[in-house]
Amino acid sequence: MNIREKMYLLTEELNKYRYEYYILDNPTVDDAYYDTKLRELEALEKEYPEHIMPNSPTLEVGYYEKGSLDKIEFKTPMLSLANAFNKEEVLAFHNRILKEGFNPTYVCELKIDGIACNISYKNGVFALASTRGNGLVGENVTENIKTIKSVPRFITENIDIEIRGEVYMPISVFDKINELRRKNNEAEFKNPRNASGGSIRQLDPKVTASRNLDMFSYTVVEANKYNLNSQIEALHFIEKLGIKTNNHYKHCMTIEQVFDYIDYWDKRRGNLEYDTDGIVIKVNEFSLQEEIGYTIKTPKWAIAFKFPAKAVETKLLDIVYTVGRTGNITPNAVLEPVMIAGSLVQRATLNNEDFVIERDIRIGDFVVVEKAGEIIPAVKSVNKDKRVKDLKPFEMIEDCPVCNSKLEREMGKSLHYCVNPNCKGRILASLIYFASKYGIEIETLGEKLVETLYDLGYINKITDIYRLHEHKEELIKIEGLGIKSVETLIENIEKSKDAPLDKVIASLGIRNVGSKISKLFSNEFKSLKNIMNATYDDFLNIKEVGEVIAKSAYNYFSDNKELINELISLGINPVMIMDDSNGIFKNMTIVLTGKLEKFTRDEATKIIEANGGNVSSSVSKKTNFVVCGSDAGSKKEKALKLGVKIIDEDEFMEMCK
């Protein structure tokens, strides 16, 4: 397929989705999928402008189609907003404005997920209302807007004015309507936005009235006529007229305050009575807005930050396999690219054979993908309603994808392993892990550089990393490196020698030994020499260490004494110094569950461990207490059964004081 054909197909696909969204109010794809496809088309159009289709969605604001409702042409177009999917893009928007010589303040408003509308008053009396349509021509919905109680028939001043805002359906209303539709065996609305769109376009205003819609207004057309100099003044003026605004707007003096506003509402938007899918960020000063200007489709002085999608549906194109540092084989999904939590995702983990078979995931399926812990993309489920016929059921591979050795699966376990110690995949994965932030954390020694140095023969085991300084002159000649980058790399390698004992243990990539168990070993054995000479029983006697972990650790240190001694000789010989102070959580076992609002899970863990406590992943009779955030599930239930103390975040914060 050539570039022109690809752009044509993308244009047709996106226009289909736009028709479903704007006209039918029945989208077949979610916003994140649409946004990904739109960005793909925008990138192609930027590179190949000669192939832009005349009906490209990048050239239009909304969607217009002749129908039963009368049409209204706008004197001032209703433009859409450019989107930002992460803070970096918001910062780029801010920096572009600064670069042009402007120094604005910003107004941040919640982006209501509804239907954009324009309402007009003549001599202070409600006169006309229309949807945005394609931004130039909208649909006359005057009689339907009259049914919205928060839109006044009369305003407080006897003036002609146009106000723009968003019509929405409150979540409680949406739930009641769908409950009634279920009882009547009618198709349910997919979400409040679709319900709003269908309701506002009704030919019978009585139907619209029964839907109990609401409206927030957010801007004044031709604001200069009313001596308004800023967006904040416009919002206050709208309120003075007796028209409803969303009162959660904020005037931000700096971009840092904008980010604080984004973070605040990202955590709290689920508590609102209406759907919001982002934050609208506008330059506050109208004089600056005019100077900054417009594109054909969007104002250059505003941007819409889209809240990260936690879960998105996309197509599974293929399944490939990776080899982990311990030889574990992981099936991974190759996906049709999709935006999740602000980044483009093309691959996601499928965990193991049992996970794929239990969910009956097949190549060609549409799958739901989310970012586990906001970091690692993972396939969670499959949409079997979209499955086409004759998709082949999943079959796990039998041989290592790197060295072709026969894979083994432990009895009662779900993972397959390559047991060949010389497997290139295993060696490379262990080197990458050792240098990563999960290991000993060597800055600038990233995955690609590790692969390059491995392929060129400079590192074949972790101790080779600490001899790279011997090859400085050769490394400088490698493409992409140079004197400065090599010197920085060598400095960072030297710094890593000061890593604490638990980080060194974790970096070794011992099967079943992660950061938590590494801390236990560090506290118990105090040095690499001690742990290297520990017996199986020494490991087993540690609280929370069972037979599997004890055996794995004992076997590793017994089989790798030469490697450990070599690390010590190279200067990696940390000694654990115990703090004798009495931390508030000393000798306590604490479980964290649910969504924490005031801390990340990692922050709370560090606080507990810094104060002498231990964070466990499971609740038992030995648990001292459980910290429950929102949406706490089975761990909270188990704590209740066992009579374990449960506290909320506020109580935990009070303890931490």
C-alpha positions in Angstrom: 0.0 0.0 0.0 1.5 3.4 -1.0 1.3 6.6 1.1 -1.6 8.1 -0.9 -3.7 4.9 -0.5 -3.0 4.8 3.2 -4.0 8.4 3.7 -7.2 7.8 1.7 -8.2 4.8 3.8 -7.4 6.7 7.1 -9.5 9.6 5.9 -12.5 7.3 5.1 -12.1 5.4 8.3 -12.0 8.6 10.4 -15.0 10.1 8.6 -17.0 7.0 9.3 -16.2 7.3 13.0 -17.0 11.0 12.9 -20.4 10.3 11.4 -21.2 7.7 14.1 -20.1 10.1 16.8 -21.6 13.5 15.7 -24.7 12.4 13.8 -25.7 8.9 15.1 -24.4 9.5 18.7 -23.4 5.9 18.6 -19.6 5.6 18.3 -18.1 2.2 17.5 -14.6 3.1 18.8 -13.5 5.0 21.9 -11.9 8.4 21.9 -8.3 7.1 22.5 -8.5 4.9 19.3 -9.9 7.7 17.3 -7.2 10.1 18.6 -4.5 7.7 17.6 -5.8 7.3 14.1 -6.2 11.1 13.7 -2.6 11.7 14.9 -1.4 9.1 12.4 -3.2 10.9 9.6 -1.9 14.3 10.8 1.7 13.1 10.7 1.3 11.8 7.2 -0.4 15.0 6.0 2.5 17.0 7.5 5.0 14.9 5.6 3.0 14.5 2.4 0.8 17.6 2.0 0.3 16.9 -1.7 -1.9 13.9 -0.8 -4.3 15.6 1.7 -7.9 14.6 0.8 -10.4 17.4 0.4 -12.7 15.7 3.0 -9.9 15.1 5.5 -11.2 15.4 9.1 -8.1 17.5 9.9 -9.6 20.3 7.8 -13.0 20.4 9.7 -14.2 21.1 13.2 -17.2 18.8 13.6 -19.5 17.1 11.2 -22.5 18.4 9.3 -25.2 16.5 7.4 -28.5 17.7 6.0 -31.3 16.4 8.2 -34.7 17.4 9.6 -33.4 20.2 11.9 -33.0 23.7 10.5 -29.5 25.0 9.9 -27.9 28.1 11.5 -24.8 29.7 10.1 -22.4 31.3 12.6 -20.9 34.8 12.2 -18.0 33.7 14.4 -17.0 30.1 13.8 -17.1 27.6 16.6 -13.6 26.2 16.5 -12.4 23.0 18.0 -9.3 22.7 20.2 -6.0 21.0 19.6 -5.4 18.1 22.0 -2.5 17.4 24.3 -2.1 13.8 25.7 0.6 14.4 28.2 2.2 17.2 30.2 5.1 17.4 27.8 2.7 18.5 25.0 1.2 21.1 27.3 4.6 22.4 28.1 5.5 22.5 24.4 2.3 24.6 23.9 3.4 26.9 26.7 7.0 27.2 25.4 5.8 28.0 21.8 3.8 31.0 23.2 6.7 32.2 25.2 9.0 31.8 22.2 6.7 34.1 20.3 7.4 36.8 22.9 4.2 36.5 25.0 4.0 36.1 28.7 0.4 35.0 29.4 -1.5 33.7 32.4 -4.0 30.9 31.9 -7.5 29.9 32.8 -8.1 26.2 33.3 -11.6 24.7 33.0 -12.9 21.2 33.2 -13.6 19.8 29.7 -17.2 18.7 29.9 -17.9 15.6 27.8 -21.2 16.7 26.1 -22.5 18.6 23.1 -21.2 22.1 22.3 -24.0 24.6 21.8 -24.4 28.3 21.0 -27.2 30.3 22.7 -28.4 33.8 21.7 -30.3 36.5 23.6 -32.1 39.5 22.1 -32.8 42.4 24.4 -32.1 40.1 27.3 -34.6 37.4 26.1 -33.6 33.9 25.1 -34.0 33.8 21.3 -32.0 31.0 19.5 -29.8 28.0 20.1 -27.8 25.7 17.9 -25.3 22.8 18.1 -21.8 23.4 16.8 -22.2 21.2 13.7 -19.1 21.6 11.6 -18.1 24.9 13.3 -19.6 27.0 10.5 -23.1 25.7 10.3 -25.0 24.2 13.2 -28.5 22.7 13.9 -31.3 24.7 15.3 -32.2 23.2 18.7 -33.9 26.3 20.2 -37.0 24.5 21.4 -35.0 21.7 22.9 -32.6 24.1 24.8 -35.6 25.8 26.2 -36.4 22.6 28.2 -33.1 22.9 30.1 -33.9 24.5 33.5 -30.4 26.0 34.0 -30.7 28.0 30.7 -32.6 31.2 31.7 -35.3 32.6 29.5 -34.3 36.1 30.6 -30.9 37.4 31.6 -30.1 40.3 34.0 -29.2 42.8 31.4 -31.2 44.1 28.4 -28.6 43.2 25.8 -28.0 41.2 22.6 -25.4 38.5 23.3 -24.2 35.1 22.2 -22.9 32.6 24.8 -21.3 29.2 24.1 -21.2 26.2 26.3 -21.7 22.5 26.7 -24.9 20.6 27.1 -24.5 17.5 29.2 -26.5 14.8 31.0 -25.8 14.3 34.7 -24.6 10.8 35.5 -27.5 10.2 38.0 -30.0 11.1 35.2 -28.2 8.8 32.8 -28.3 5.9 35.2 -32.1 6.3 35.8 -32.8 6.6 32.0 -30.9 3.4 31.3 -32.6 1.6 34.1 -36.0 2.6 32.6 -34.9 1.6 29.1 -33.8 -1.8 30.4 -37.3 -2.3 31.9 -38.9 -1.4 28.6 -36.5 -3.7 26.7 -35.0 -0.7 24.8 -31.4 -0.3 23.8 -29.4 1.4 26.5 -27.4 4.6 25.9 -23.6 3.9 25.8 -22.6 6.9 27.9 -23.9 10.3 29.0 -22.4 12.1 26.0 -24.2 9.9 23.5 -27.4 10.3 25.5 -27.0 14.1 25.4 -26.5 14.1 21.7 -29.5 12.0 21.0 -31.6 14.1 23.4 -30.7 17.5 22.1 -31.5 16.6 18.5 -35.0 15.3 19.2 -37.7 16.6 17.0 -40.2 16.5 19.9 -39.1 18.9 22.7 -41.1 16.8 25.2 -38.7 14.0 24.8 -35.8 16.3 25.4 -37.5 17.7 28.5 -37.9 14.1 29.9 -34.1 13.7 29.7 -33.3 16.4 32.3 -30.3 17.9 30.4 -28.1 20.6 31.9 -25.6 23.1 30.5 -22.4 24.9 31.5 -21.5 28.1 29.6 -17.9 29.1 29.2 -17.4 31.9 26.6 -18.8 35.1 25.3 -18.8 35.7 21.5 -17.3 39.1 20.5 -16.5 39.8 24.2 -15.0 43.2 23.4 -18.5 44.6 22.8 -19.1 44.2 26.6 -15.7 45.6 27.6 -14.4 42.2 28.7 -10.6 41.9 28.6 -10.0 38.4 29.7 -11.5 34.9 30.0 -11.9 35.3 33.8 -13.8 38.5 33.2 -16.0 36.7 30.7 -16.8 33.9 33.1 -17.7 36.4 35.8 -19.9 38.3 33.3 -21.7 35.1 32.3 -22.5 34.4 36.0 -23.6 38.1 36.5 -26.1 37.6 33.6 -27.6 34.7 35.6 -26.3 32.0 33.3 -24.7 28.8 34.8 -20.9 28.2 34.5 -18.9 25.3 35.8 -17.5 26.9 39.0 -14.3 24.7 39.1 -12.4 27.0 36.8 -9.1 28.5 38.0 -6.9 31.5 37.0 -3.3 30.1 36.9 -0.4 32.5 37.0 2.2 29.9 36.0 2.4 26.7 34.0 3.3 24.9 37.2 -0.1 25.9 38.6 -1.7 24.6 35.4 -0.1 21.2 36.1 -1.2 21.3 39.7 -4.8 21.8 38.4 -4.5 18.9 36.0 -3.2 16.6 38.8 -5.9 17.7 41.2 -8.8 16.9 38.9 -7.2 13.8 37.4 -7.6 12.3 40.9 -11.0 13.7 41.7 -12.9 13.7 38.4 -14.6 10.4 39.4 -16.4 12.2 42.2 -18.2 14.6 39.8 -21.9 14.3 38.8 -20.9 14.7 35.1 -18.3 13.3 32.8 -15.1 15.3 32.1 -12.5 13.9 29.7 -9.9 16.6 30.2 -8.8 20.2 31.0 -9.2 23.2 28.7 -6.3 25.5 29.0 -6.8 29.1 27.6 -4.6 32.2 27.5 -6.5 34.5 29.8 -5.8 37.8 28.2 -8.0 38.5 25.1 -5.5 40.9 23.7 -2.8 38.2 23.7 -5.3 35.7 22.2 -5.7 37.9 19.2 -2.0 38.3 18.8 -1.2 34.6 19.1 -3.9 33.9 16.5 -5.6 30.8 15.0 -5.0 27.9 12.6 -7.7 27.1 10.1 -9.3 24.7 12.6 -8.1 25.7 16.1 -7.1 28.7 18.2 -3.3 28.7 18.9 -4.0 30.3 22.3 -5.8 27.2 23.8 -5.3 23.5 24.1 -7.3 20.6 25.5 -5.4 18.3 27.8 -7.0 14.8 27.6 -7.0 12.8 30.7 -5.1 9.5 30.2 -7.2 6.6 29.2 -6.6 3.8 31.6 -8.0 1.1 29.3 -8.4 1.2 25.5 -9.6 -1.3 22.9 -7.4 -2.0 19.9 -6.6 -4.9 17.5 -4.2 -7.7 18.3 -2.0 -8.0 15.2 0.4 -10.7 16.4 1.9 -12.5 19.4 5.7 -12.5 19.9 7.9 -13.9 22.7 10.6 -12.5 24.9 13.1 -14.1 27.1 13.5 -12.7 30.6 16.7 -12.6 32.7 15.7 -15.8 34.6 14.8 -17.6 31.3 11.1 -17.0 31.7 9.3 -16.8 28.3 6.6 -14.1 28.0 4.0 -13.9 25.2 3.6 -10.3 24.1 0.8 -8.7 22.1 1.8 -6.7 18.9 -1.0 -4.1 18.7 -2.5 -1.7 16.3 -0.9 1.5 17.8 -3.2 3.2 20.4 -2.8 6.1 22.9 -3.0 5.0 26.5 -2.2 7.2 29.5 -0.6 9.8 27.3 1.7 7.6 25.3 1.6 5.6 22.1 1.4 1.8 22.9 2.2 -0.8 20.3 3.0 -3.8 22.5 1.6 -5.2 25.7 2.3 -8.2 27.9 0.1 -11.3 27.8 1.7 -12.7 30.9 1.8 -16.4 30.3 0.1 -19.4 28.5 -2.6 -19.9 31.1 -3.6 -16.2 30.9 -4.1 -16.3 27.1 -5.9 -19.6 27.1 -8.3 -18.7 30.0 -9.3 -15.6 28.1 -9.3 -17.2 24.7 -7.2 -14.4 23.2 -6.5 -14.9 19.5 -4.5 -13.0 16.9 -7.0 -10.8 15.0 -9.1 -10.1 18.1 -10.0 -6.7 19.5 -8.6 -6.6 22.9 -8.8 -4.2 25.9 -5.4 -2.9 27.0 -4.5 -0.9 30.1 -1.4 0.3 31.8 -0.8 -1.8 34.8 0.3 0.5 37.6 0.3 3.3 35.0 3.6 1.9 33.6 3.4 -1.5 31.9 0.8 -2.0 29.1 -1.1 -5.3 29.6 -3.9 -7.0 27.7 -6.8 -7.4 30.1 -9.7 -9.0 28.1 -11.0 -9.6 24.6 -14.1 -8.3 22.9 -15.6 -11.4 21.5 -18.5 -9.5 19.9 -16.1 -8.2 17.3 -14.4 -11.6 16.6 -14.4 -12.7 13.0 -14.7 -16.3 12.0 -11.9 -18.8 11.8 -9.4 -17.1 14.1 -6.9 -19.7 15.2 -6.8 -20.6 19.0 -3.6 -19.7 20.8 -0.8 -22.3 21.1 2.2 -21.8 23.3 5.6 -22.3 21.6 7.7 -25.3 22.6 11.2 -23.9 21.8 13.1 -20.8 23.0 12.6 -18.0 20.4 16.3 -17.0 20.7 18.4 -20.2 21.2 15.8 -22.9 20.1 16.3 -24.9 23.3 13.4 -26.9 24.5 11.3 -25.0 27.0 10.4 -26.3 30.4 7.4 -25.6 32.6 7.6 -26.2 36.4 4.9 -28.4 37.9 2.0 -26.3 39.1 3.5 -23.1 37.6 2.2 -21.0 34.7 5.6 -19.9 33.3 7.7 -21.6 30.7 11.5 -21.3 31.0 14.5 -21.5 28.7 17.0 -23.4 30.9 20.0 -22.8 28.6 22.5 -20.6 30.7 24.2 -19.6 27.5 21.0 -18.3 25.8 21.7 -14.9 24.3 18.2 -13.8 25.2 18.7 -14.6 28.9 22.2 -13.0 29.0 21.1 -9.8 27.3 17.9 -9.5 29.5 20.0 -10.0 32.7 22.5 -7.3 31.6 19.7 -4.8 30.7 17.9 -5.5 34.0 21.2 -5.1 36.0 21.7 -1.6 34.6 18.0 -0.5 34.8 16.3 1.5 37.6 14.9 -1.8 38.9 18.5 -3.1 39.2 21.6 -1.2 40.3 20.5 1.8 38.2 23.3 3.0 36.0 22.2 6.2 34.3 22.8 6.5 30.5 23.4 2.7 30.2 20.0 2.1 28.6 18.6 -1.0 26.8 19.8 0.0 23.3 23.4 0.8 24.5 23.5 -2.5 26.4 22.5 -4.4 23.3 25.1 -2.5 21.2 27.9 -3.2 23.7 26.8 -6.9 24.0 26.8 -7.3 20.2 30.2 -5.7 19.9 31.6 -8.1 22.5 32.4 -5.5 25.2 30.0 -6.9 27.8 29.0 -10.6 28.2 28.4 -10.6 32.0 27.6 -7.9 34.5 31.2 -7.6 35.8 32.3 -6.6 32.3 30.4 -3.4 32.8 32.9 -2.3 35.4 35.8 -2.9 33.0 34.4 -0.7 30.2 36.8 2.1 31.3 39.6 -0.1 29.9 38.0 0.3 26.4 37.4 4.1 26.6 39.2 4.9 23.3 37.4 2.1 21.4 34.0 3.1 22.8 34.4 6.7 21.7 34.6 5.5 18.1 31.2 3.7 18.3 28.5 5.5 16.2 26.3 7.6 18.4 28.8 7.8 21.3 31.6 10.3 21.7 34.1 11.6 24.3 31.5 13.4 26.5 28.9 10.5 26.5 31.6 7.9 27.1 33.1 9.9 30.0 29.6 10.4 31.5 28.9 6.6 31.1 32.1 5.7 32.9 31.3 8.2 35.7 27.8 6.7 36.1 29.2 3.2 36.3 31.6 4.3 39.0 28.7 5.9 40.9 26.7 2.7 40.9 29.4 1.0 43.1 27.8 3.0 45.9 24.4 1.4 45.5 22.9 0.0 48.7 23.0 -3.7 49.4 19.4 -4.4 48.6 19.7 -2.7 45.2 22.8 -4.9 44.4 20.9 -8.1 45.4 17.9 -7.1 43.3 20.1 -6.3 40.3 21.4 -9.9 40.2 18.1 -11.1 38.7 17.6 -14.1 41.0 14.4 -16.0 40.2 11.6 -15.1 42.7 13.8 -12.5 44.4 12.6 -8.9 43.8 13.1 -5.6 45.5 11.0 -6.6 48.6 12.8 -9.9 49.3 16.2 -8.2 48.5 15.5 -5.7 51.4 14.8 -8.7 53.7 18.1 -10.3 52.7 19.9 -7.0 53.2 18.5 -6.6 56.7 19.3 -10.2 57.6 22.8 -10.7 56.1 24.3 -7.2 56.1 26.9 -7.9 53.3 27.4 -9.8 50.0 30.0 -12.1 51.7 27.5 -13.2 54.4 24.7 -13.8 51.9 27.1 -15.8 49.6 28.0 -18.1 52.5 24.4 -18.5 53.9 22.9 -21.9 54.1 19.5 -23.0 52.8 18.1 -22.9 56.4 19.5 -19.4 56.9 17.3 -18.2 54.1 14.3 -20.3 55.2 14.4 -18.8 58.7 13.7 -15.3 57.4 10.1 -14.2 58.0 8.1 -14.2 54.8 10.6 -16.4 52.9 9.3 -19.7 51.9 10.8 -22.9 50.5 10.7 -21.7 46.8 12.5 -18.4 47.5 14.9 -20.0 49.9 15.9 -22.7 47.4 16.2 -20.2 44.5 18.4 -17.8 46.5 20.6 -20.6 48.0 21.1 -22.2 44.6 22.0 -18.8 43.0 24.6 -17.8 45.5 26.1 -21.3 45.7 26.5 -21.5 41.9 27.7 -17.9 41.4 30.4 -17.4 44.1 33.0 -16.6 41.5 30.8 -13.8 40.1 30.0 -12.4 43.6 33.7 -12.4 44.5 34.5 -10.7 41.3 31.9 -7.9 42.0 33.5 -7.5 45.5 37.0 -7.2 44.0 35.7 -4.5 41.5 34.5 -2.4 44.4 30.8 -3.4 44.7 30.8 -4.4 48.3 28.0 -2.5 50.2 27.5 -3.2 53.9 24.1 -2.8 55.5 24.3 -0.5 58.5 21.2 -0.8 60.7 19.6 2.2 62.2 19.0 1.7 65.9 16.3 4.4 66.1 12.7 3.3 66.8 10.7 4.0 63.7 6.9 4.4 64.2 6.3 1.2 62.2 9.2 -0.8 63.6 8.6 -4.6 63.3 5.1 -4.0 61.8 3.8 -5.8 58.7 1.5 -3.4 56.7 -0.6 -4.1 53.6 -1.6 -1.3 51.1 -4.7 -1.8 49.0 -7.0 0.2 46.8 -6.3 3.4 45.0 -4.3 5.9 47.2 -5.0 9.5 46.5 -2.4 11.3 48.6 0.6 9.0 48.0 1.7 6.7 45.2 2.0 3.1 46.3 5.8 3.4 46.0 5.8 6.6 48.2 3.8 4.9 50.9 6.1 1.9 50.8 9.2 4.0 51.2 7.6 5.9 54.2 6.8 2.6 56.0 10.2 1.0 55.3 12.0 4.2 56.4 10.2 3.9 59.7 11.1 0.3 60.3 8.0 -1.4 58.8 7.6 -4.0 56.2 5.0 -3.9 53.4 3.4 -7.2 52.5 1.4 -8.0 49.4 -1.0 -10.3 51.3 -3.1 -10.1 54.4 -2.6 -12.7 57.2 -3.0 -12.9 61.0 0.5 -11.5 61.3 -0.6 -8.2 59.5 -0.6 -5.3 61.9 -3.0 -3.2 59.8 -4.2 -2.5 56.3 -4.2 0.9 54.6 -7.3 1.1 52.4 -7.7 3.5 49.5 -10.7 3.8 47.2 -12.0 0.7 45.4 -10.3 -1.7 47.9 -11.3 -5.2 47.2 -10.4 -8.7 48.4 -7.6 -7.6 50.7 -10.0 -5.4 52.7 -12.5 -8.3 52.8 -9.9 -10.7 54.1 -8.8 -8.2 56.7 -12.4 -7.9 58.0 -12.6 -11.7 58.1 -9.4 -12.1 60.1 -10.1 -9.1 62.4 -7.1 -7.2 61.1 -7.2 -3.4 61.8 -8.2 -1.3 58.8 -7.3 2.4 58.4 -7.8 5.0 55.7 -5.3 7.3 54.1 -6.1 10.2 56.5 -5.4 8.0 59.5 -2.2 6.8 57.9 -1.1 10.4 57.3 -1.8 11.2 60.9 0.4 8.4 62.0 3.2 9.5 59.7 3.2 13.0 61.2 
